[in-house]
Amino acid sequence: MAVYLVGGAASYTQIRTMGGVGRRVLFSLRNALFTTLQDLPVAFFNQDRAGDLISRVNDDTDKLKQFVAQALMQFLSGLFLMTGAAVFALSLNFRLVVAALLPAVGVFAMTKATSAWVKARNMKSLQSLGGMSSEIQESLQNFKVIVAFHRMDYFRRKFETANEANYAASVSAGNANNIFMPMYGLASHLAQLLMVAYGIVLIGRNQTTAGQLIGFLLYVNSFYGPMRQLATVWSSFQLALAALGRISEVLAIESDMPLVPAGPAKSAGVLEFRNLSLQYFGGKDVLWDVSFELEKWKAYALVGPTGGGKTTTASLMARRYDPNEGSVFLDGRDIRSVAPEDRSRKVGFIPQEPFLFTGTVRDNIVYGNDEYREYSRAQLAEVLEKAKLSSLLTRFSEGLDTKITSSGNSIALGRSSSSHSCVQPYEGQSCSSWTMLRQT
């Protein structure tokens, strides 16, 4: 009874300790991933799907946490029990040990040969899950547009395709993960058959006794029992390795927009483009040998057709990209040498699609403004009064405490100029093409 009580207490302590270790691993990995993503340039997010990144941060890290919290100790305890059983069996009869371990050697060789294949199947399953997350994220993000054009069928078909791909990949990964259990079970039975047959021969030669053979059977069962449990653990290990591979891919990415050492001022203007050229991914030329200088206290406008490079030029001013050739100078300094916090104070960037964070009006006002972060409501109201923005707050039901959902969908301060309704398009045109024409 005392031994069982100690064992129960030790088991509880182990589960609680490893659960805490798993949660700390999960916390640290997600922090590391999110910190890495924040340091990457905008160009990275243009080529990678947000849903897949979300899947890596949420799902892949959780797979790794489950292995650390649940399977790791089973793996280590299984190895400990197998080692102990093998040592005691060796003390009884070396020849019987050789016969008993032959199937184990064979199954270990097969495990090593198939592990890469199993890991690849798990990797494909995780990738398909990321693809399905991307489809869901895209559909929900653009749901209002989908409903406006009544094209739910299109996104339904896309989701069905992604879901079927994920289902097929999951079944394939499940089949791969489950090959170890019957293989290890077969090795256990073969070992017992070989050992009994060889043991009878040794008994006939008076080289062992029936008692030794029975004791040896017990030790062999103690060896192959944990090995059968390792079959399940090994599947979890391969899944964890696949998840770790996807996590490591993101953690290994380094920004291609480093901060270079500051040099002497090379421009008199507030902002200058000098012999600048840019290519997007895929080799598409956007800007060629562009040079101009913007002076202080003057207003400038970039005018041109869609695809002419206006947004790209503005993005280069805010260093959302670095040019392939040439340089951008901000206050006479190479913009690559300006610290991000200094650059954001000097260059304001308003994207084509405004974005609001989930929270309150106050949260969105003070976001990124360290100067106002600790201001009280009265102090912030005074700042807004000086900026002649206090009248804007009267349009919100709860003032600074008005709740806002993502992208500001919960509030409406007026109709966007880029939104248009189609009542009667020209002859031969659909509402879809007419709306796109109006927006262009």
Backbone torsions as a table, in degrees:
resi	resn	phi	psi	omega
1	MET	NA	-42.5	179.1
2	ALA	-62.0	-41.8	179.4
3	VAL	-63.0	-42.5	180.0
4	TYR	-66.2	-38.3	177.9
5	LEU	-64.3	-44.3	177.1
6	VAL	-62.3	-41.7	178.8
7	GLY	-63.0	-40.6	178.3
8	GLY	-64.5	-43.1	178.6
9	ALA	-63.9	-41.8	179.3
10	ALA	-64.5	-40.3	178.9
11	SER	-63.8	-43.2	178.5
12	TYR	-62.2	-43.9	179.9
13	THR	-62.2	-41.7	179.9
14	GLN	-62.8	-47.4	-178.4
15	ILE	-62.1	-43.9	-179.2
16	ARG	-66.5	-42.3	-179.3
17	THR	-64.9	-47.8	-178.0
18	MET	-69.7	-30.1	174.0
19	GLY	-62.5	-41.7	176.5
20	GLY	-65.2	-40.2	177.7
21	VAL	-62.2	-43.2	179.4
22	GLY	-61.8	-41.8	179.3
23	ARG	-66.3	-37.6	178.0
24	ARG	-67.9	-37.5	175.8
25	VAL	-61.8	-45.3	179.6
26	LEU	-61.1	-46.0	-179.9
27	PHE	-61.0	-46.2	-177.5
28	SER	-67.2	-41.8	-179.4
29	LEU	-64.2	-44.8	-179.2
30	ARG	-65.8	-38.2	175.8
31	ASN	-62.4	-45.0	-179.2
32	ALA	-63.5	-42.1	179.6
33	LEU	-63.7	-46.8	-176.7
34	PHE	-67.6	-37.1	176.9
35	THR	-63.8	-41.4	177.8
36	THR	-63.0	-43.0	-179.3
37	LEU	-63.1	-36.3	179.9
38	GLN	-67.0	-25.9	-178.5
39	ASP	-87.3	-6.8	-176.5
40	LEU	-84.8	150.6	-179.1
41	PRO	-72.8	164.6	-179.5
42	VAL	-60.8	-33.1	-178.1
43	ALA	-58.7	-31.9	178.9
44	PHE	-62.1	-42.2	-176.9
45	PHE	-75.8	-18.5	174.3
46	ASN	-70.9	-25.6	-177.0
47	GLN	-104.8	-11.0	-178.4
48	ASP	-115.6	142.7	-176.3
49	ARG	-83.6	134.0	-176.3
50	ALA	-61.9	-37.8	-179.0
51	GLY	-61.3	-38.3	179.0
52	ASP	-68.0	-38.7	177.3
53	LEU	-65.2	-39.9	177.3
54	ILE	-62.5	-39.7	178.9
55	SER	-63.8	-38.2	178.5
56	ARG	-67.0	-40.6	-178.9
57	VAL	-70.5	-38.4	-176.1
58	ASN	-92.1	-59.0	-170.3
59	ASP	-77.7	-47.8	-175.1
60	ASP	-65.6	-40.4	177.9
61	THR	-65.7	-34.2	179.2
62	ASP	-68.4	-35.7	176.7
63	LYS	-62.2	-40.9	179.2
64	LEU	-67.9	-39.2	178.9
65	LYS	-64.3	-40.8	179.3
66	GLN	-62.2	-39.5	179.3
67	PHE	-65.6	-44.9	-178.5
68	VAL	-65.1	-42.4	-174.5
69	ALA	-77.1	-32.3	-171.4
70	GLN	-114.7	-48.4	-169.6
71	ALA	-89.7	-24.8	-174.0
72	LEU	-62.1	-46.1	-179.2
73	MET	-68.7	-34.0	174.5
74	GLN	-62.6	-40.1	179.2
75	PHE	-63.2	-47.8	-178.3
76	LEU	-68.0	-42.4	179.8
77	SER	-67.0	-35.4	176.4
78	GLY	-62.8	-44.4	177.2
79	LEU	-62.6	-38.7	179.8
80	PHE	-63.8	-46.5	-179.5
81	LEU	-65.7	-40.5	179.4
82	MET	-64.4	-41.7	179.5
83	THR	-63.7	-44.5	179.1
84	GLY	-63.0	-44.1	179.4
85	ALA	-63.5	-39.1	179.8
86	ALA	-66.1	-39.9	179.2
87	VAL	-63.5	-45.7	-179.9
88	PHE	-68.0	-35.0	177.7
89	ALA	-66.5	-38.1	177.9
90	LEU	-62.3	-32.5	179.7
91	SER	-69.4	-19.0	179.7
92	LEU	-88.2	-53.7	-175.7
93	ASN	-160.5	116.1	-176.8
94	PHE	-66.7	-39.3	-177.0
95	ARG	-65.1	-41.1	178.2
96	LEU	-66.0	-33.7	177.3
97	VAL	-62.1	-44.0	179.2
98	VAL	-59.5	-44.8	179.8
99	ALA	-64.7	-39.4	-176.4
100	ALA	-72.4	-30.5	-175.3
101	LEU	-90.6	-8.0	178.5
102	LEU	-57.4	-47.9	177.0
103	PRO	-62.4	-34.7	179.3
104	ALA	-64.0	-40.5	177.9
105	VAL	-61.4	-43.0	179.7
106	GLY	-64.0	-42.2	-178.1
107	VAL	-71.9	-32.2	175.3
108	PHE	-65.0	-39.1	177.9
109	ALA	-64.3	-41.8	178.7
110	MET	-67.0	-36.2	178.5
111	THR	-62.6	-44.9	179.6
112	LYS	-64.4	-36.8	-178.5
113	ALA	-71.4	-31.6	-176.1
114	THR	-97.5	-8.4	-175.2
115	SER	-61.5	-41.4	-179.8
116	ALA	-63.7	-38.8	178.7
117	TRP	-65.9	-43.4	179.1
118	VAL	-64.1	-42.8	178.7
119	LYS	-62.0	-39.8	179.6
120	ALA	-64.0	-39.5	178.1
121	ARG	-65.1	-40.7	177.5
122	ASN	-66.8	-38.5	177.4
123	MET	-61.7	-43.4	179.3
124	LYS	-64.5	-36.9	177.9
125	SER	-64.5	-43.5	178.6
126	LEU	-66.1	-37.1	178.3
127	GLN	-66.0	-40.2	178.7
128	SER	-67.1	-34.2	175.5
129	LEU	-65.3	-39.3	175.7
130	GLY	-64.3	-38.3	177.3
131	GLY	-64.4	-40.8	178.2
132	MET	-66.6	-38.1	176.1
133	SER	-61.2	-37.6	178.5
134	SER	-64.4	-42.3	179.4
135	GLU	-63.0	-43.2	179.6
136	ILE	-64.0	-44.9	-179.3
137	GLN	-61.9	-42.1	-179.9
138	GLU	-66.2	-41.6	-178.5
139	SER	-65.7	-44.9	-179.1
140	LEU	-69.0	-36.1	-179.0
141	GLN	-66.6	-33.8	-176.6
142	ASN	-109.4	25.4	-172.7
143	PHE	-63.5	-39.1	-178.5
144	LYS	-63.5	-37.9	177.7
145	VAL	-68.7	-39.8	179.2
146	ILE	-59.7	-45.4	-179.6
147	VAL	-66.8	-39.1	-178.5
148	ALA	-60.3	-37.2	179.9
149	PHE	-97.1	3.0	179.2
150	HIS	50.9	51.2	179.9
151	ARG	-117.1	38.5	176.4
152	MET	-60.9	-29.5	-178.9
153	ASP	-64.3	-35.7	-178.8
154	TYR	-64.9	-48.6	-179.7
155	PHE	-72.7	-26.9	175.2
156	ARG	-65.2	-41.9	178.6
157	ARG	-65.9	-40.3	178.5
158	LYS	-63.5	-40.1	178.9
159	PHE	-68.2	-40.0	178.6
160	GLU	-61.3	-40.3	178.2
161	THR	-63.1	-45.6	178.9
162	ALA	-65.9	-38.0	-179.9
163	ASN	-67.6	-40.7	177.9
164	GLU	-65.5	-38.9	177.6
165	ALA	-64.3	-40.9	177.9
166	ASN	-66.3	-38.8	178.5
167	TYR	-62.9	-47.4	180.0
168	ALA	-62.8	-42.2	179.1
169	ALA	-66.2	-37.3	179.5
170	SER	-67.5	-41.4	177.7
171	VAL	-63.8	-42.5	179.0
172	SER	-62.2	-42.8	178.6
173	ALA	-66.7	-39.2	178.5
174	GLY	-63.6	-43.0	177.4
175	ASN	-62.3	-40.5	179.3
176	ALA	-65.9	-41.4	-178.8
177	ASN	-67.4	-27.5	-174.6
178	ASN	-89.9	2.7	180.0
179	ILE	-75.8	-20.6	-174.9
180	PHE	-73.4	-38.3	-175.8
181	MET	-60.8	-53.3	177.7
182	PRO	-65.6	-31.4	179.7
183	MET	-67.2	-42.4	178.6
184	TYR	-70.9	-35.6	176.5
185	GLY	-64.3	-41.5	177.4
186	LEU	-62.5	-40.2	178.3
187	ALA	-62.3	-38.1	179.0
188	SER	-63.3	-45.4	-179.5
189	HIS	-68.4	-39.4	177.4
190	LEU	-62.6	-39.3	179.6
191	ALA	-62.7	-42.4	179.8
192	GLN	-65.7	-40.6	178.9
193	LEU	-64.0	-46.0	179.8
194	LEU	-63.0	-41.6	-177.3
195	MET	-67.3	-42.2	179.1
196	VAL	-65.1	-44.9	-179.6
197	ALA	-62.5	-46.8	-179.7
198	TYR	-70.0	-33.6	177.9
199	GLY	-64.4	-38.4	177.5
200	ILE	-63.6	-39.2	178.0
201	VAL	-63.0	-44.3	-179.7
202	LEU	-65.9	-36.0	176.9
203	ILE	-64.1	-41.0	178.0
204	GLY	-62.7	-28.1	179.0
205	ARG	-91.9	3.7	-178.4
206	ASN	62.0	29.7	178.6
207	GLN	-97.9	-5.1	173.4
208	THR	-156.5	175.3	-179.2
209	THR	-120.6	164.4	177.9
210	ALA	-62.8	-36.6	178.5
211	GLY	-63.4	-42.0	177.3
212	GLN	-63.6	-38.7	-179.2
213	LEU	-65.2	-42.4	178.1
214	ILE	-64.6	-44.4	176.9
215	GLY	-60.9	-37.9	-180.0
216	PHE	-66.3	-37.5	177.0
217	LEU	-58.9	-40.6	179.6
218	LEU	-63.7	-42.1	180.0
219	TYR	-69.0	-36.3	178.0
220	VAL	-65.4	-40.5	175.7
221	ASN	-63.2	-36.7	177.0
222	SER	-67.9	-23.4	177.8
223	PHE	-82.5	-47.6	-174.9
224	TYR	-82.4	-20.4	175.6
225	GLY	-61.6	-55.0	175.4
226	PRO	-61.1	-29.8	-179.7
227	MET	-67.2	-35.3	176.1
228	ARG	-66.7	-35.7	175.3
229	GLN	-66.7	-33.3	178.4
230	LEU	-64.7	-21.2	178.6
231	ALA	-60.8	-46.1	177.9
232	THR	-67.3	-42.2	-179.6
233	VAL	-63.2	-37.9	-178.9
234	TRP	-66.3	-34.8	175.4
235	SER	-63.0	-43.7	177.3
236	SER	-63.5	-34.7	179.1
237	PHE	-65.1	-42.5	178.4
238	GLN	-66.0	-38.0	176.3
239	LEU	-65.3	-41.0	178.4
240	ALA	-65.2	-37.9	177.6
241	LEU	-64.3	-40.5	177.8
242	ALA	-63.8	-42.8	177.6
243	ALA	-63.8	-41.4	178.9
244	LEU	-63.4	-36.2	177.5
245	GLY	-62.0	-42.7	179.4
246	ARG	-68.8	-36.7	177.6
247	ILE	-67.1	-42.5	-177.8
248	SER	-65.3	-31.7	177.8
249	GLU	-58.1	-41.1	-179.8
250	VAL	-74.8	-43.1	-177.8
251	LEU	-65.2	-26.5	-177.9
252	ALA	-81.9	-12.0	-178.3
253	ILE	-71.8	130.9	176.6
254	GLU	-113.4	143.0	-179.5
255	SER	-64.4	136.5	176.5
256	ASP	-92.9	17.8	178.1
257	MET	-125.0	66.6	-177.0
258	PRO	-72.8	164.2	175.2
259	LEU	-88.3	118.6	-176.6
260	VAL	-94.5	158.7	178.8
261	PRO	-62.0	141.5	-179.9
262	ALA	-73.6	138.4	177.6
263	GLY	-117.5	-174.4	178.6
264	PRO	-67.1	154.7	179.3
265	ALA	-61.1	133.8	-177.5
266	LYS	-122.7	10.0	-179.7
267	SER	-151.1	146.6	179.8
268	ALA	-94.4	-18.4	-178.1
269	GLY	-79.0	165.4	178.4
270	VAL	-71.0	-30.2	176.7
271	LEU	-153.8	135.2	-176.2
272	GLU	-140.9	137.0	168.9
273	PHE	-103.0	129.3	-178.0
274	ARG	-128.0	111.0	176.8
275	ASN	49.5	51.2	-172.2
276	LEU	-95.9	135.2	174.6
277	SER	-134.4	146.7	-177.7
278	LEU	-142.3	138.4	172.8
279	GLN	-123.7	135.4	173.6
280	TYR	-81.3	173.5	177.8
281	PHE	-60.1	138.2	-176.7
282	GLY	97.4	-0.3	175.4
283	GLY	83.1	13.6	-179.4
284	LYS	-79.7	121.8	179.4
285	ASP	-75.1	133.2	179.2
286	VAL	-114.3	-46.9	179.2
287	LEU	-127.7	143.7	-179.1
288	TRP	-130.0	118.8	170.8
289	ASP	45.9	54.8	-177.7
290	VAL	-89.8	131.3	177.0
291	SER	-139.4	128.6	172.8
292	PHE	-163.5	164.9	-178.8
293	GLU	-134.4	132.3	178.3
294	LEU	-104.1	129.4	-178.6
295	GLU	-97.1	158.8	178.9
296	LYS	-68.0	152.6	175.5
297	TRP	63.7	22.9	175.6
298	LYS	-125.9	150.1	178.3
299	ALA	-106.9	139.1	-178.5
300	TYR	-129.0	151.1	176.3
301	ALA	-131.9	137.3	174.6
302	LEU	-100.2	119.4	-175.9
303	VAL	-122.0	135.1	179.0
304	GLY	175.5	174.6	-177.6
305	PRO	-72.7	167.0	175.7
306	THR	-61.3	132.3	-178.3
307	GLY	85.4	6.9	-178.2
308	GLY	-81.2	-10.0	176.9
309	GLY	105.9	13.8	-178.5
310	LYS	-65.8	-50.8	-179.5
311	THR	-65.2	-37.1	178.2
312	THR	-63.5	-41.3	178.0
313	THR	-62.7	-44.4	178.0
314	ALA	-63.4	-37.3	179.3
315	SER	-66.1	-36.3	177.2
316	LEU	-67.3	-33.2	177.7
317	MET	-63.9	-34.7	179.6
318	ALA	-93.7	6.8	-177.1
319	ARG	52.3	48.1	169.0
320	ARG	-79.6	-20.6	173.7
321	TYR	-136.2	163.5	168.8
322	ASP	-112.2	140.6	-179.3
323	PRO	-70.8	156.9	174.0
324	ASN	-72.9	-34.5	177.8
325	GLU	-139.6	155.4	178.6
326	GLY	84.4	-172.7	-174.0
327	SER	-142.9	156.2	172.5
328	VAL	-118.3	129.8	-179.2
329	PHE	-115.1	132.1	177.5
330	LEU	-118.0	117.2	-175.0
331	ASP	53.5	38.9	176.5
332	GLY	85.3	-10.6	-178.0
333	ARG	-103.9	147.3	172.9
334	ASP	-56.9	125.1	-174.5
335	ILE	-62.1	-21.6	178.0
336	ARG	-70.6	-17.0	179.6
337	SER	-95.2	-3.0	-179.4
338	VAL	-88.3	126.4	179.4
339	ALA	-60.1	144.8	-177.6
340	PRO	-54.3	-40.7	-178.7
341	GLU	-67.4	-35.5	176.8
342	ASP	-69.9	-40.8	-179.0
343	ARG	-63.9	-41.1	-178.0
344	SER	-67.6	-26.8	176.4
345	ARG	-75.1	-28.1	-176.8
346	LYS	-93.6	-27.4	-176.4
347	VAL	-121.2	116.7	174.0
348	GLY	-94.3	138.7	-177.2
349	PHE	-129.2	117.1	177.3
350	ILE	-108.7	112.0	-177.5
351	PRO	-72.4	167.5	179.3
352	GLN	-64.6	-34.5	179.0
353	GLU	-109.9	103.9	-178.6
354	PRO	-64.0	150.9	-176.7
355	PHE	-132.8	135.5	175.7
356	LEU	-121.7	144.3	-179.6
357	PHE	-88.1	150.4	173.8
358	THR	-64.7	129.1	-177.1
359	GLY	155.2	-133.7	178.4
360	THR	-120.5	172.1	175.9
361	VAL	-60.5	-40.7	179.3
362	ARG	-61.6	-43.4	180.0
363	ASP	-58.1	-41.3	-178.5
364	ASN	-72.6	-28.9	179.3
365	ILE	-72.1	-43.8	-174.7
366	VAL	-86.5	-5.8	-179.4
367	TYR	-61.5	125.1	179.5
368	GLY	79.3	-0.6	179.0
369	ASN	-110.8	90.8	-178.9
370	ASP	-61.3	-28.1	-177.2
371	GLU	-65.0	-33.3	-174.7
372	TYR	-106.3	1.4	-172.2
373	ARG	-61.6	-38.1	-177.0
374	GLU	-95.8	7.6	-179.5
375	TYR	-68.3	144.0	173.1
376	SER	-77.1	173.4	179.4
377	ARG	-62.0	-39.7	-179.3
378	ALA	-66.1	-42.6	179.8
379	GLN	-65.0	-42.0	-179.7
380	LEU	-67.6	-37.2	176.8
381	ALA	-63.5	-36.6	177.7
382	GLU	-65.9	-40.3	177.7
383	VAL	-63.2	-42.1	179.5
384	LEU	-67.0	-34.5	177.4
385	GLU	-64.5	-43.7	178.5
386	LYS	-64.3	-33.6	179.1
387	ALA	-83.8	3.1	179.5
388	LYS	59.3	40.0	177.8
389	LEU	-115.8	3.9	-176.3
390	SER	-64.5	-30.3	-179.8
391	SER	-65.0	-24.6	179.3
392	LEU	-65.8	-35.6	-177.3
393	LEU	-66.9	-25.8	-179.9
394	THR	-66.1	-16.8	179.8
395	ARG	-83.8	-10.1	176.6
396	PHE	-97.0	138.8	-175.7
397	SER	-62.3	-37.3	-176.9
398	GLU	-117.5	21.5	178.1
399	GLY	61.0	-131.9	-178.3
400	LEU	-66.1	-21.2	-177.4
401	ASP	-92.8	8.8	178.1
402	THR	-63.0	130.3	-178.3
403	LYS	-75.5	140.2	179.4
404	ILE	-130.0	133.0	174.2
405	THR	-92.3	175.2	-176.3
406	SER	-56.3	133.2	178.9
407	SER	68.4	8.7	176.0
408	GLY	74.8	26.0	-177.9
409	ASN	-69.2	-17.2	-176.5
410	SER	-86.7	-7.0	-179.5
411	ILE	-125.2	156.6	177.5
412	ALA	-144.6	108.9	-179.5
413	LEU	-104.9	11.4	-177.8
414	GLY	145.1	160.9	-177.5
415	ARG	-82.4	134.8	179.9
416	SER	-69.0	140.8	-179.6
417	SER	-70.1	-15.3	-178.9
418	SER	-93.2	3.0	179.8
419	SER	-105.3	132.3	-177.0
420	HIS	-138.4	148.9	176.2
421	SER	-108.2	148.4	-178.7
422	CYS	-112.3	118.4	179.4
423	VAL	-104.9	-52.4	-178.7
424	GLN	-143.1	93.2	-179.3
425	PRO	-71.1	169.4	176.0
426	TYR	-63.0	157.5	-178.9
427	GLU	-60.8	132.4	-179.9
428	GLY	89.5	-1.3	179.8
429	GLN	-115.9	142.9	174.8
430	SER	-87.7	166.0	177.2
431	CYS	-61.6	-34.8	-178.6
432	SER	-62.8	-49.1	-177.7
433	SER	-68.9	-34.0	180.0
434	TRP	-67.4	-41.8	179.2
435	THR	-64.4	-42.2	178.5
436	MET	-62.7	-37.5	178.7
437	LEU	-64.5	-43.2	179.6
438	ARG	-62.6	-42.2	-178.7
439	GLN	-66.2	-37.7	177.7
440	THR	-65.0	NA	NA
